[in-house]
Every structure is written in C-alpha cells, then in structure tokens.
C-alpha cells in the first residue's frame, strides 16, 4: 500500500450546516425560518387547531432577509422546520469601487473585497454620501446560508 493510490479531494468547507432543525410550534415572531430555500425573518405566526385526528398547523409569514420579499408557509406544529444560522458582522468601509463593490476592513486587519453595495436605495445613498464626505463608516453585514449583504450603516465620526 503506497501513498500514490489514495487521492482525496480537499474542500474548504468545514461541514457546518447552513441551517438547524427546530420544531415548528416553538418558532416565534422575530425569529428566523427557511421558506422556499430562502432565509426569512418571521413577521407573523398563527397556529390553527384542526379537527379530531389532524395536526395543529403553524402558518408562518416571513420576509426574505436579503431580498425583502414576503413568503408564506404552513407546517404541522409537531414537525421540524429549518432555521438558518444568521450572523451579523461589523466592518469598517475603506473604499467603493466603480463597479459597485466595496472594500471592507475586518477585525483581524485583512480586507474583504467580495461584497457588492446594497440594493436598498436609501442605504446606498447614505453609504455613498457618507463616503464622499470622508466620514469613517462602519457597515453591518448580514450573512446566512452562503449569502452576504450590507444591511446597516453607522457613522463613527470624521477621519
């Protein structure tokens, strides 16, 4: 048995799941849920009791955390739903490129250059104006299920 016979494909993924299961009856308003393979913030939950032999059902109304679209789902309350891992990270804004990408400074001192400017017009205007004025801006980046997007902005004063 020599070493040449065994070749393994190495992947950079640590195998961490993008979602975790949670019983539908325990998910509350302002929590998160996956509807139609999209991470959503729950804005409304209603539970309906059914007849003699049915399951109680939960009706979820959620808003996609990246696109803002409203999605709905009905799940038996005893069944498990996928709940996305949602992380928020703050980065300092260094630069905005002409093609709509931003350069961000991470806590470790590295740069992160793979994020686009947000699609929300109001937030986009605030970022561009603040950057043009030379302010020190900190953006909050929401990440979930392999997607990332700038979702908020803080001004930490002039440079």
TORLO-411724 format. One line per 2 residues: number of its first residue (from 1); their letters; for each residue z, x, y of N, C-alpha, C, O, CB. Coordinates in nm, 3 decimals. Each point is the difference from the previous one (the first is absolute). Glycine has a CB too. Example, Ala and Ser with C-alpha at 12.3 -4.5 7.8 and 13.67 -1.06 7.14 Angstrom:
REM residues 2
1) AS) 0.780 1.319 -0.569 0.000 -0.089 0.119 0.000 0.090 0.120 0.066 0.104 -0.002 0.059 -0.293 -0.115  -0.197 0.154 0.222 0.006 0.082 0.119 0.073 -0.077 0.109 0.017 0.051 0.111 -0.232 0.067 -0.174
***
This chain:
REM residues 159
1) XX) 0.000 0.084 -0.119 0.000 -0.084 0.119 0.000 0.088 0.125 0.103 0.057 0.037 0.019 -0.240 -0.162  -0.235 0.193 0.187 -0.007 0.080 0.121 0.004 -0.090 0.122 -0.018 -0.122 -0.011 -0.113 0.300 -0.109
3) XX) 0.154 -0.119 0.236 0.013 -0.076 0.124 -0.132 -0.061 0.045 0.000 -0.096 0.077 0.187 0.246 -0.013  -0.299 -0.096 -0.111 -0.129 -0.048 0.048 -0.031 -0.142 -0.048 -0.082 -0.068 0.061 0.003 0.303 -0.059
5) XX) 0.144 -0.280 -0.108 -0.031 -0.132 -0.058 0.057 -0.116 0.081 -0.049 -0.112 -0.010 0.044 0.221 -0.212  0.107 -0.085 0.301 0.069 -0.109 0.070 -0.031 0.004 0.148 0.043 0.092 0.071 0.139 -0.088 -0.242
7) XX) -0.256 -0.103 0.218 -0.030 -0.012 0.142 0.052 -0.133 0.050 -0.034 -0.105 -0.054 -0.171 0.251 0.031  0.288 -0.142 0.125 0.056 -0.122 0.055 -0.050 -0.018 0.143 -0.003 0.095 0.078 0.209 -0.074 -0.226
9) XX) -0.244 -0.144 0.181 -0.037 -0.031 0.138 0.130 -0.014 0.079 0.087 -0.077 -0.038 -0.304 -0.039 -0.031  0.228 0.189 0.176 0.121 -0.013 0.082 -0.028 -0.095 0.115 -0.104 0.007 0.065 0.178 0.226 -0.127
11) XX) 0.019 -0.322 0.086 -0.013 -0.094 0.110 0.116 0.022 0.096 0.108 0.043 -0.041 -0.227 -0.213 -0.106  0.097 0.141 0.275 0.103 0.023 0.100 0.101 -0.115 0.007 0.103 0.011 0.066 -0.267 0.124 0.063
13) XX) 0.134 -0.247 -0.198 0.088 -0.116 0.004 0.123 0.023 -0.087 -0.012 0.044 -0.114 -0.187 -0.193 0.156  0.316 0.121 0.013 0.123 0.020 -0.076 0.026 -0.115 -0.096 0.098 0.004 -0.075 -0.006 0.127 0.266
15) XX) -0.177 -0.232 -0.190 0.017 -0.112 -0.091 0.092 -0.107 0.054 0.032 -0.095 -0.071 -0.071 0.250 -0.114  0.082 -0.142 0.310 0.088 -0.101 0.059 -0.081 -0.127 0.022 -0.114 0.004 0.048 0.257 0.173 0.063
17) XX) -0.084 -0.289 -0.146 -0.070 -0.127 0.012 -0.010 -0.043 0.145 0.088 0.031 0.081 -0.008 -0.096 -0.309  -0.188 -0.006 0.260 -0.017 -0.050 0.136 0.079 -0.128 0.022 0.025 -0.040 0.114 -0.252 0.144 -0.107
19) XX) 0.267 -0.168 -0.117 0.077 -0.125 0.009 0.114 0.003 -0.100 0.004 0.084 -0.090 -0.209 -0.211 0.166  0.299 0.033 -0.060 0.103 -0.018 -0.101 0.019 -0.150 -0.024 -0.024 -0.080 0.091 0.140 0.297 -0.023
21) XX) -0.074 -0.256 -0.189 0.013 -0.143 -0.028 0.131 -0.058 0.056 0.104 0.066 -0.001 -0.241 -0.032 -0.206  0.129 -0.156 0.254 0.119 -0.070 0.046 -0.018 -0.148 -0.033 -0.110 -0.053 0.013 0.153 0.222 0.174
23) XX) 0.065 -0.234 -0.230 -0.009 -0.141 -0.037 -0.037 -0.083 0.123 0.059 0.016 0.108 0.111 0.017 -0.292  -0.267 -0.123 0.168 -0.054 -0.077 0.113 0.108 -0.078 0.074 -0.005 -0.011 0.122 -0.212 -0.007 -0.245
25) XX) 0.314 -0.034 0.051 0.106 -0.080 0.063 0.093 0.080 0.089 0.075 -0.058 0.078 -0.087 -0.090 -0.272  0.009 0.282 0.184 0.091 0.082 0.080 -0.068 0.059 0.124 0.066 0.066 0.080 0.058 -0.012 -0.289
27) XX) -0.255 -0.078 0.227 -0.071 0.054 0.117 0.022 -0.094 0.117 -0.021 -0.121 -0.011 -0.154 0.232 -0.136  0.217 -0.055 0.260 0.036 -0.080 0.117 -0.097 0.023 0.115 -0.086 0.088 -0.005 0.324 -0.077 -0.064
29) XX) -0.223 -0.093 0.173 -0.078 0.016 0.122 0.026 0.138 0.059 0.112 0.051 -0.010 -0.104 -0.301 0.054  -0.108 0.311 0.016 0.001 0.136 0.057 0.001 0.110 -0.105 0.005 0.118 0.034 0.115 -0.211 0.159
31) XX) -0.126 0.056 -0.321 -0.016 0.100 -0.105 -0.148 0.031 -0.017 -0.083 -0.044 0.081 0.292 -0.036 -0.198  -0.243 0.155 0.013 -0.140 0.033 -0.025 -0.041 -0.048 -0.137 0.082 -0.009 -0.091 -0.064 0.209 0.241
33) XX) -0.147 -0.233 -0.166 -0.054 -0.046 -0.128 -0.148 0.038 -0.005 -0.065 0.012 0.104 0.234 -0.205 -0.118  -0.222 0.211 -0.107 -0.142 0.026 -0.016 -0.070 -0.133 -0.029 0.029 -0.065 -0.101 0.014 0.302 0.016
35) XX) -0.136 -0.277 0.173 -0.080 -0.120 -0.022 -0.146 0.042 -0.001 -0.048 0.064 0.095 0.221 -0.216 0.016  -0.244 0.117 -0.217 -0.143 0.037 -0.016 -0.022 0.151 0.021 -0.093 0.042 0.069 0.027 -0.273 0.010
37) XX) 0.153 0.311 -0.139 -0.005 0.147 0.008 0.012 0.056 0.141 -0.048 0.110 0.026 -0.093 -0.118 -0.226  0.206 -0.065 0.290 0.024 0.048 0.137 0.149 -0.004 0.028 0.066 -0.098 -0.034 -0.293 0.015 0.109
39) XX) 0.284 0.190 -0.013 0.142 -0.005 0.037 0.021 -0.096 0.118 -0.067 0.012 0.102 0.098 0.227 -0.184  0.061 -0.333 0.066 0.022 -0.102 0.103 0.147 -0.009 0.035 0.088 0.024 -0.083 -0.287 -0.152 0.000
41) XX) 0.225 0.092 0.210 0.135 -0.032 0.044 0.015 -0.151 -0.015 -0.085 -0.075 0.046 0.098 0.274 0.117  0.095 -0.242 -0.228 0.020 -0.142 -0.026 0.046 -0.069 0.129 0.100 0.040 0.059 -0.042 0.008 -0.302
43) XX) -0.131 -0.151 0.286 0.038 -0.074 0.121 0.056 -0.139 -0.034 0.065 -0.063 0.083 -0.241 0.189 0.044  0.150 -0.172 -0.250 0.050 -0.131 -0.038 0.015 -0.007 -0.151 -0.089 0.043 -0.074 -0.021 -0.148 0.276
45) XX) 0.223 0.051 -0.249 0.021 -0.020 -0.143 0.050 -0.142 -0.019 0.095 -0.042 0.066 -0.043 0.287 -0.106  -0.115 -0.320 -0.050 0.054 -0.131 -0.034 0.003 -0.012 -0.151 -0.094 0.038 -0.069 0.006 -0.141 0.284
47) XX) 0.198 0.050 -0.266 0.017 -0.015 -0.144 -0.008 -0.147 -0.033 0.065 -0.084 0.063 0.079 0.292 -0.079  -0.227 -0.241 -0.086 -0.012 -0.140 -0.039 0.057 -0.018 -0.139 -0.028 0.077 -0.091 -0.177 -0.106 0.235
49) XX) 0.286 -0.075 -0.159 0.051 -0.035 -0.133 -0.109 -0.081 -0.069 -0.068 -0.082 0.063 0.314 0.081 0.015  -0.263 0.026 -0.208 -0.105 -0.074 -0.071 0.063 -0.105 -0.090 0.121 -0.022 0.004 -0.272 0.223 0.004
51) XX) 0.068 -0.264 -0.089 0.045 -0.109 -0.089 0.093 0.047 -0.110 0.062 0.105 0.011 -0.274 -0.221 0.037  0.220 0.038 -0.154 0.095 0.027 -0.109 -0.014 0.139 -0.061 0.099 0.071 -0.015 -0.102 -0.313 -0.031
53) XX) -0.119 0.280 0.011 -0.015 0.122 -0.080 -0.075 0.111 0.072 -0.039 0.098 -0.063 0.043 -0.241 -0.136  -0.025 0.131 0.329 -0.076 0.102 0.071 0.088 0.109 0.059 0.123 -0.008 -0.007 -0.292 -0.164 0.058
55) XX) 0.107 0.271 0.005 0.072 0.105 0.073 0.013 -0.040 0.146 -0.086 -0.070 0.054 0.000 0.247 -0.214  0.194 -0.131 0.223 0.005 -0.010 0.146 -0.101 0.100 0.053 -0.013 0.110 -0.053 0.260 -0.183 0.057
57) XX) -0.319 0.036 0.100 -0.103 0.089 0.053 0.033 0.045 0.142 0.056 -0.076 0.079 -0.227 -0.038 -0.224  0.134 0.239 0.176 0.018 0.053 0.134 -0.136 0.008 0.067 -0.096 0.052 -0.057 0.301 0.080 -0.012
59) XX) -0.213 -0.185 0.190 -0.123 0.005 0.079 0.021 0.104 0.109 0.084 -0.018 0.088 -0.143 -0.227 -0.136  -0.018 0.355 0.041 0.014 0.108 0.097 -0.114 -0.004 0.100 -0.116 -0.018 -0.037 0.234 0.158 -0.134
61) XX) -0.085 -0.124 0.299 -0.101 0.022 0.103 0.030 0.138 0.056 0.111 0.027 0.047 -0.138 -0.278 0.010  -0.073 0.338 -0.064 0.020 0.138 0.046 -0.110 0.043 0.093 -0.111 -0.054 -0.002 0.229 0.105 -0.210
63) XX) -0.087 0.048 0.296 -0.100 0.056 0.090 -0.023 0.145 -0.042 0.093 0.079 -0.008 -0.024 -0.234 0.201  -0.196 0.187 -0.219 -0.039 0.135 -0.042 0.050 0.099 0.106 -0.030 -0.016 0.119 -0.176 -0.072 -0.244
65) XX) 0.281 0.191 0.082 0.061 0.092 0.097 -0.103 0.091 0.067 0.031 0.063 0.101 0.178 -0.070 -0.236  -0.330 0.016 0.080 -0.103 0.085 0.062 -0.107 -0.079 0.075 -0.043 0.042 0.107 0.084 0.120 -0.288
67) XX) -0.084 -0.277 0.126 -0.108 -0.075 0.065 0.050 -0.118 0.081 -0.073 -0.050 0.086 -0.074 0.120 -0.271  0.270 -0.117 0.161 0.054 -0.114 0.073 -0.049 -0.134 -0.053 0.028 -0.104 0.059 -0.015 0.249 0.139
69) XX) -0.086 -0.145 -0.311 -0.051 -0.125 -0.058 0.112 -0.074 -0.072 0.089 0.060 -0.058 -0.318 0.042 0.033  0.222 -0.236 0.031 0.099 -0.084 -0.065 -0.043 -0.026 -0.144 -0.114 -0.042 -0.024 0.177 -0.066 0.245
71) XX) 0.025 0.134 -0.316 -0.028 -0.023 -0.142 0.110 -0.086 -0.060 0.115 0.005 0.043 -0.238 0.215 -0.059  0.087 -0.300 -0.086 0.098 -0.088 -0.065 -0.006 0.019 -0.150 -0.103 0.037 -0.057 0.083 -0.204 0.244
73) XX) 0.135 0.142 -0.252 0.008 0.009 -0.146 0.109 -0.093 -0.049 0.101 -0.021 0.067 -0.183 0.260 -0.063  0.062 -0.295 -0.124 0.103 -0.084 -0.063 0.032 0.063 -0.135 -0.089 0.022 -0.082 0.008 -0.235 0.201
75) XX) 0.210 0.242 -0.142 0.044 0.069 -0.120 0.121 -0.072 -0.058 0.086 -0.043 0.077 -0.174 0.265 0.012  0.097 -0.239 -0.222 0.124 -0.055 -0.058 0.118 0.090 0.037 -0.009 0.122 -0.009 -0.121 -0.224 -0.183
77) XX) 0.242 0.040 0.234 0.112 0.078 0.054 0.064 0.094 -0.102 0.067 0.096 0.038 -0.026 -0.283 0.118  -0.062 0.160 -0.285 0.060 0.087 -0.102 -0.090 0.120 -0.032 0.044 0.092 -0.068 0.074 -0.291 -0.027
79) XX) -0.242 0.198 0.143 -0.093 0.110 -0.028 0.019 0.114 0.098 0.057 -0.016 0.108 -0.221 -0.147 -0.201  0.115 0.281 0.051 0.008 0.116 0.088 -0.123 0.008 0.090 -0.111 -0.032 -0.041 0.248 0.152 -0.131
81) XX) -0.114 -0.076 0.296 -0.108 0.027 0.096 0.000 0.149 0.028 0.101 0.068 -0.017 -0.083 -0.300 0.122  -0.133 0.282 -0.063 -0.006 0.139 0.045 0.046 0.008 0.144 -0.043 -0.078 0.085 -0.146 0.127 -0.244
83) XX) 0.278 0.046 0.186 0.047 0.025 0.136 -0.043 0.142 0.036 0.031 0.094 -0.072 0.169 -0.253 0.048  -0.272 0.175 0.137 -0.050 0.134 0.034 0.110 0.089 0.057 0.093 -0.048 0.064 -0.317 -0.053 -0.019
85) XX) 0.212 0.231 -0.070 0.086 0.097 0.068 -0.057 0.019 0.139 -0.115 0.044 0.014 0.182 0.075 -0.232  0.009 -0.152 0.321 -0.049 0.012 0.138 0.084 0.105 0.072 0.123 -0.009 0.004 -0.200 -0.234 -0.001
87) XX) 0.010 0.343 0.053 0.070 0.106 0.073 -0.048 0.005 0.144 -0.118 -0.021 0.028 0.145 0.152 -0.240  0.066 -0.104 0.302 -0.035 0.022 0.141 0.041 0.141 0.035 0.113 0.041 -0.026 -0.085 -0.286 0.084
89) XX) -0.120 0.320 0.003 0.029 0.137 0.040 -0.043 0.019 0.145 -0.105 -0.051 0.041 0.076 0.134 -0.280  0.109 -0.011 0.314 -0.034 0.029 0.139 -0.063 0.138 0.010 0.049 0.096 -0.058 0.138 -0.244 0.138
91) XX) -0.297 0.157 -0.005 -0.068 0.127 0.024 -0.026 0.014 0.150 -0.021 -0.100 0.069 -0.086 0.096 -0.299  0.109 0.126 0.280 -0.036 0.023 0.139 -0.151 0.014 0.012 -0.064 0.068 -0.080 0.286 0.046 0.124
93) XX) -0.279 -0.182 0.057 -0.144 0.003 0.023 -0.038 0.130 0.070 0.055 0.032 0.105 -0.062 -0.285 -0.092  -0.088 0.328 -0.071 -0.046 0.125 0.060 -0.133 -0.021 0.071 -0.017 0.042 0.115 0.137 0.090 -0.293
95) XX) -0.214 -0.198 0.110 -0.135 -0.009 0.054 -0.072 -0.123 -0.052 0.033 -0.052 -0.107 -0.042 0.301 0.125  -0.090 -0.297 0.059 -0.088 -0.108 -0.045 -0.141 0.055 0.004 -0.046 0.047 0.104 0.202 -0.232 -0.017
97) XX) -0.226 0.181 -0.201 -0.136 0.053 -0.004 -0.100 -0.108 0.043 0.032 -0.118 0.006 0.034 0.277 -0.192  -0.189 -0.115 0.218 -0.102 -0.094 0.047 -0.040 -0.101 -0.107 -0.040 -0.112 0.032 -0.044 0.288 0.122
99) XX) 0.096 -0.138 -0.282 -0.043 -0.091 -0.106 0.109 -0.098 -0.045 -0.015 -0.066 -0.103 -0.141 0.245 0.029  0.265 -0.189 0.151 0.101 -0.102 -0.030 0.113 0.043 -0.091 0.080 -0.084 -0.042 -0.258 -0.075 0.074
101) XX) 0.186 0.287 -0.064 0.111 0.049 -0.082 0.108 0.060 0.089 -0.029 0.047 0.110 -0.129 -0.002 -0.302  0.282 -0.047 0.144 0.110 0.059 0.077 0.055 0.122 -0.073 -0.004 0.008 -0.122 0.062 -0.234 0.220
103) XX) -0.005 0.321 -0.019 0.073 0.113 -0.056 0.148 -0.027 0.023 0.042 -0.026 0.112 -0.235 0.189 -0.071  0.270 -0.156 -0.148 0.143 -0.029 0.009 0.080 0.121 -0.047 -0.045 0.075 -0.087 0.001 -0.321 0.052
105) XX) 0.163 0.263 0.092 0.089 0.109 -0.038 0.108 -0.056 -0.092 0.072 -0.092 0.038 -0.117 0.217 0.179  0.057 -0.069 -0.337 0.102 -0.046 -0.095 0.134 0.069 0.030 0.006 0.094 0.079 -0.183 -0.135 -0.255
107) XX) 0.283 -0.006 0.112 0.133 0.060 0.019 0.004 0.145 -0.044 0.076 0.080 0.055 0.026 -0.304 -0.087  -0.185 0.258 -0.068 0.001 0.137 -0.052 -0.083 0.095 0.085 -0.007 0.120 -0.029 0.038 -0.215 -0.199
109) XX) -0.096 0.042 0.334 -0.078 0.085 0.088 -0.147 0.009 -0.036 -0.076 0.069 0.067 0.280 0.058 -0.030  -0.245 -0.197 -0.143 -0.141 -0.003 -0.039 -0.073 -0.108 0.080 0.062 -0.086 0.062 -0.004 0.169 -0.295
111) XX) -0.191 -0.077 0.230 -0.076 -0.107 0.066 -0.057 -0.094 -0.104 -0.029 0.040 -0.114 -0.027 0.113 0.307  0.039 -0.277 -0.153 -0.056 -0.104 -0.087 -0.121 -0.054 0.076 0.015 -0.058 0.107 0.212 -0.003 -0.217
113) XX) -0.346 0.079 0.054 -0.124 -0.032 0.072 -0.084 -0.108 -0.067 -0.116 -0.018 0.035 0.117 0.251 0.048  0.055 -0.306 -0.179 -0.083 -0.094 -0.079 0.019 -0.146 0.041 -0.042 -0.090 -0.072 0.055 0.252 -0.116
115) XX) 0.051 -0.187 0.302 0.025 -0.138 0.041 -0.092 -0.042 0.115 -0.025 0.077 0.093 0.264 -0.053 -0.166  -0.288 -0.147 0.064 -0.082 -0.056 0.108 0.090 -0.066 0.103 0.116 -0.031 -0.027 -0.309 -0.005 -0.132
117) XX) 0.137 0.014 0.277 0.070 -0.078 0.102 0.016 -0.143 -0.051 -0.083 -0.046 -0.078 -0.009 0.191 0.266  0.197 -0.217 -0.146 0.019 -0.137 -0.049 -0.110 -0.093 0.048 -0.065 0.026 0.102 0.312 0.013 -0.105
119) XX) -0.268 -0.148 -0.070 -0.103 -0.098 0.038 0.053 -0.102 0.100 -0.078 -0.068 0.066 -0.026 0.098 -0.290  0.237 -0.040 0.236 0.061 -0.092 0.096 -0.030 0.047 0.143 0.041 0.109 0.039 0.143 -0.167 -0.205
121) XX) -0.256 -0.026 0.243 -0.048 0.040 0.133 0.114 0.037 0.097 -0.011 0.097 0.075 -0.184 -0.246 -0.111  0.302 0.071 0.032 0.114 0.023 0.091 0.063 0.137 -0.027 0.022 0.078 0.092 0.020 -0.326 -0.081
123) XX) -0.014 0.275 -0.138 0.061 0.128 -0.040 -0.096 0.116 0.028 0.041 0.107 0.045 0.094 -0.226 -0.224  -0.263 0.097 0.152 -0.102 0.102 0.025 -0.004 0.038 0.148 -0.007 0.118 0.034 -0.128 -0.206 -0.227
125) XX) 0.141 -0.013 0.281 -0.002 0.023 0.144 0.124 0.078 0.044 -0.010 0.093 0.080 -0.122 -0.307 -0.048  0.249 0.176 -0.085 0.125 0.069 0.035 -0.005 0.147 -0.041 0.042 0.087 0.075 0.084 -0.303 -0.102
127) XX) -0.177 0.243 -0.093 -0.007 0.138 -0.049 -0.095 0.082 0.087 0.034 0.111 0.042 0.015 -0.189 -0.278  -0.169 0.024 0.262 -0.100 0.075 0.079 0.047 0.024 0.143 -0.017 0.109 0.054 -0.163 -0.209 -0.195
129) XX) 0.240 -0.003 0.203 0.048 0.016 0.137 0.115 0.099 0.008 0.003 0.087 0.087 -0.074 -0.322 -0.038  0.168 0.221 -0.141 0.115 0.090 -0.002 -0.042 0.144 -0.024 0.055 0.091 0.061 0.086 -0.277 -0.143
131) XX) -0.238 0.206 -0.005 -0.048 0.134 -0.031 -0.075 0.059 0.121 0.015 0.118 0.031 -0.032 -0.179 -0.277  -0.063 -0.023 0.313 -0.075 0.046 0.118 0.095 0.039 0.114 -0.032 0.090 0.078 -0.159 -0.240 -0.144
133) XX) 0.306 0.083 0.074 0.099 0.033 0.104 0.083 0.122 -0.035 0.080 0.046 0.081 -0.071 -0.287 -0.022  -0.028 0.295 -0.180 0.073 0.120 -0.040 0.142 -0.026 -0.047 0.082 0.091 0.000 -0.221 0.032 0.160
135) XX) 0.169 -0.247 -0.200 0.135 -0.031 -0.049 0.017 0.053 -0.141 -0.096 0.016 -0.075 0.105 -0.222 0.220  0.118 0.234 -0.182 0.032 0.033 -0.138 0.014 -0.131 -0.076 0.092 -0.078 0.026 0.026 0.295 0.039
137) XX) -0.208 -0.242 -0.160 0.001 -0.126 -0.073 0.038 0.024 -0.145 -0.042 0.098 -0.062 -0.133 -0.191 0.216  0.256 0.001 -0.209 0.034 0.002 -0.141 -0.055 -0.128 -0.061 0.032 -0.110 0.047 0.179 0.251 -0.009
139) XX) -0.294 -0.128 -0.142 -0.055 -0.118 -0.066 0.071 -0.023 -0.132 0.035 0.094 -0.071 -0.258 -0.056 0.181  0.245 -0.167 -0.144 0.056 -0.036 -0.130 -0.116 -0.032 -0.093 -0.088 -0.080 0.033 0.303 -0.009 0.071
141) XX) -0.215 0.153 -0.221 -0.107 -0.022 -0.097 0.058 -0.073 -0.120 0.095 0.046 -0.063 -0.219 0.161 0.140  0.065 -0.323 -0.108 0.042 -0.079 -0.115 -0.090 0.039 -0.117 -0.122 0.000 0.013 0.205 -0.193 0.133
143) XX) -0.022 0.226 -0.260 -0.081 0.033 -0.117 0.046 -0.082 -0.120 0.120 -0.018 -0.022 -0.156 0.251 0.110  -0.062 -0.282 -0.164 0.029 -0.081 -0.117 -0.125 -0.006 -0.088 -0.111 -0.014 0.052 0.283 -0.123 0.076
145) XX) -0.154 0.147 -0.257 -0.108 -0.015 -0.098 -0.121 0.088 0.032 -0.115 -0.043 -0.014 0.194 -0.190 -0.026  -0.054 0.356 0.083 -0.108 0.095 0.024 -0.071 -0.016 0.133 -0.098 0.070 0.026 0.070 -0.067 -0.267
147) XX) 0.076 -0.093 0.327 -0.060 -0.018 0.132 0.101 0.040 0.107 0.121 -0.011 -0.020 -0.268 -0.176 -0.066  0.096 0.233 0.199 0.086 0.035 0.113 -0.063 -0.053 0.128 -0.122 -0.002 0.014 0.207 0.208 -0.134
149) XX) 0.000 -0.248 0.213 -0.051 -0.047 0.128 0.109 0.014 0.106 0.118 -0.018 -0.028 -0.275 -0.141 -0.088  0.114 0.192 0.239 0.093 0.006 0.112 0.041 -0.142 0.036 -0.087 -0.086 0.019 -0.017 0.303 0.068
151) XX) 0.235 -0.244 -0.076 0.044 -0.137 0.024 0.085 -0.013 0.126 0.023 -0.112 0.046 -0.031 0.074 -0.292  0.055 0.147 0.302 0.085 -0.008 0.120 -0.008 0.129 0.078 -0.048 0.102 -0.049 0.203 -0.263 -0.066
153) XX) -0.106 0.154 0.239 -0.009 0.114 0.091 0.129 0.010 0.081 0.055 -0.101 0.044 -0.307 0.077 -0.031  0.301 0.149 0.005 0.117 0.024 0.085 -0.034 0.110 0.098 -0.069 0.097 -0.034 0.230 -0.169 -0.150
155) XX) -0.114 0.056 0.306 -0.021 0.102 0.102 0.131 0.080 0.012 0.105 -0.057 0.030 -0.278 -0.089 0.098  0.167 0.278 -0.151 0.123 0.079 0.010 0.002 0.084 0.127 0.071 0.100 0.008 -0.059 -0.093 -0.258
157) XX) -0.090 -0.049 0.350 0.005 0.067 0.130 -0.119 0.089 0.026 -0.083 0.019 -0.089 0.327 -0.026 0.074  -0.254 0.062 0.137 -0.114 0.086 0.035 0.011 0.136 -0.069 0.108 0.042 -0.039 -0.128 -0.158 0.260
159) X) -0.095 0.183 -0.235 -0.001 0.132 -0.066 0.068 0.104 0.085 0.009 0.116 -0.040 -0.218 -0.175 -0.076
***
